[in-house]
Amino acid sequence: MTKSVESAGFEWLHYDYGSALMPSDPPDSFTMWRYRDLLPISDDPVRYPVPIGGTPLLSAPALRESAGTPNLWIKDETRNPSASNKDRATALVIEDGLRRGVGTITTASTGNAAVATAFGAAAAGMRAVIFVSTGCQQEKLALMTQAGAWVFRVPEGYAAAVDLSRAAARTFGWLDRNTGANPFTIEAKKTVAFEVWEQLGRRLPDVMIVPVGDGPTFASLDKGFAELVSCGLTTRRPRLIGVQAERCQPLVRAWLGEPAGPAELDPAATVADGIAVLRPAIGDAVLDAVRGSGGGMVAVSDEAMIGAVATLACRAGVGAEPAGAASLAGLGSALEQDMVDRSDTVVLLVTGREVKAGGPPDLSRVAVVENLDEVERALAGGS
């Protein structure tokens, strides 16, 4: 049985917890649907056609040695189909839509969630309508349109794109996949916590370090670890440390209780576009999770993230974009600030990597819009 509870300005789903909800057989090759008893879907066969989740937990011995952290692990979410953790949320939202007969999914995104939505919708035979800021990278526009998505660029920026996407979902009856708006996105992403626990031999790490933009990835991990406690499978949660870019760090400033200056609130000024969010969708929930887990928040420079991209490649064989590598950059800051001990079991969440398109964007599927009337006209005139 699933129950809904309002907290920190968001709808959280809860279950009749017990150890029987977690599979007891050792995982080998598996997907996120392994945890379907802790997901808000019935026992009907899963219709989403692409395997999602079951990503590796890597020991990376060369990285352990160079970092001086012998119990370091990498949870490599770049192994998902569109190369990011956003595939999990997309899969569960589309699975719900397939069961209810909804034919269109929408989201706003700085990039990875949009790409995941476009490819997931294509696989499921669904229409994707994506809203982005006008600063969205051409490479990601190309990936979205090659997957058949309609892409609407919003001049007022990412926050306005979120508002327009959510309004479209309400007005036209589309699936709302917006991060921090649909609780199914949290439910899907929490499966990372379950996988880490199982992959460590049904043990929890001491610390998990996570890039933070809108906040659902971070909050979902806290929820997943808390559900393991509620099921009686462990007695504690790991400390969660969130990482933001120095040039866009609203939650770091909020956690420190210090006002942010203009140079610390400029999403366009950082290479980490995936976490460059000025108005985090569930920022309060992130701060609650930080405090509740005994964790912290750190800000890292662009130079540190670019260096972390190179280090992950040459010391772990993991490709990452700067936002995805922020967890490794954050490890250095956390060690310096005594948030992490070198002997701790630490898991770094690498959320995504750069994916190249096979050509330019299909501009016939891209338009600049400011309101729903313009959206409706563009879709009506398209193929």
Secondary structure, 3 states (H helix, E strand, C coil): CEEEEEECCEEEEEECCCHHHCCCCCCCCCCHHHHHHHCCCCCCCCCCCCCCCCCCEECCHHHHHHHCCCCEEEEEHHHCCCCECHHHHHHHHHHHHHHHCCCEEEEECCCHHHHHHHHHHHHHCCEEEEEEECCCCHHHHHHHHHCCCEEEEECCCHHHHHHHHHHHHHHHCCEECCCCCCHHHHHHHCHHHHHHHHHCCCCCCCEEEEECCCCHHHHHHHHHHHHHHHCCCCCCCCEEEEEEECCECHHHHHHHCCCCCHHHECHHHCCCHHHCCCCCCCHHHHHHHHHHHCCEEEEECHHHHHHHHHHHHHHHCCCCCCCCCHHHHHHHHHHHCCCCCCCCCEEEEECECCCCCCCCCCHHHEEECCCHHHHHHHHHHCC
